[in-house]
Amino acid sequence: MSTPDQAVSARTAPVRVVVIEDEPTITRAIADRLTAEGWEVSTALDGPSGVRTVAEVRPDVVVLDVMLPGFDGLEVCRRIQADEPVPVLMLTARDDETDMLVGLGVGADDYMTKPFSMRELAARLKALLRRVRRAGPAAASETEQNVAMQFGDLLIDRAGRRVMRAGVPAHLTPTEFDLLLCLANAPGTVLTREQLLADVWDWIDATGTRTVDSHVKALRRKLGADLVRTVHGVGYALEIPDDAEADEAPADDPTDISSLRTPNVPDSDS
């Protein structure tokens, strides 16, 4: 058990980040920017060394290029998430939604398309770290977090950050879980993309609305296309079955899923 001094030290320690990118110029630019933020930066130029570096450094966050020698960023993401889940922001040279969805499917939490600004990269990483910390043990200790949410056959265990649909555990990334929870906190209510960016991603920048769309598509692929309703030109809403009302299930309810292993990584074919 950590002492209060250790807890304070953990909060004030520099952020450790691993940058896995095969373009030396981009790697140096990212490292210089994040070092200027006061972060400790380690770098790798290919897939195998990237996996080794993550295992050695045990970073708080990873910046990962999709196209890498050795093996690509998708395989790197699978391997590092299988070892111990870590927040990942993926970089892709193509504005291709298929690449984005595959990246999210193997455990990435966010992505950026090249070229990008170093200022935006730093802001996105900070927002990602805030989301991870917000989802930590302190948040789970809140009384309201110990109550499961149920919408028809969808069960959300807020304390354990687990989700089941029709009795089958779903493998969601931390960001996907936060997005689902945000929608579930206002069932049936249409939330704009800008609202979701602010509440889930901590962004106040409408240029990131495609990020919301990609994560919604990933949620639908994992939980069913009927779960999230699109209101064109506005945003998204959690769809509630006509014959089911949302309710709160106590922790000792038979539908409680707190004893299940936390699913961190999607199956390889997801």
Salt bridges, closest charged atoms under 4 A:
GLU21 OE1 - LYS114 NZ 2.94
GLU37 OE2 - ARG33 NH2 3.17
GLU37 OE1 - LYS126 NZ 2.75
ASP65 OD1 - LYS114 NZ 3.25
GLU75 OE1 - ARG78 NH1 3.53
GLU75 OE2 - ARG79 NE 2.81
GLU84 OE1 - ARG58 NH2 2.59
ASP95 OD1 - ARG210 NH1 2.87
ASP96 OD2 - ARG94 NH1 3.80
GLU97 OE1 - LYS217 NZ 2.75
ASP99 OD2 - ARG94 NH2 2.80
ASP110 OD2 - ARG124 NE 3.12
GLU120 OE2 - ARG124 NH1 2.66
ASP153 OD1 - ARG165 NE 2.69
ASP157 OD2 - ARG162 NH1 3.55
GLU176 OE1 - LYS222 NZ 2.72
ASP178 OD1 - ARG161 NH2 2.92
ASP202 OD2 - ARG130 NE 3.21
ASP202 OD1 - ARG134 NH1 3.38
ASP213 OD1 - ARG193 NE 2.71
ASP226 OD2 - ARG165 NH2 3.07
GLU239 OE1 - ARG229 NE 2.90
GLU248 OE1 - ARG158 NH2 3.15
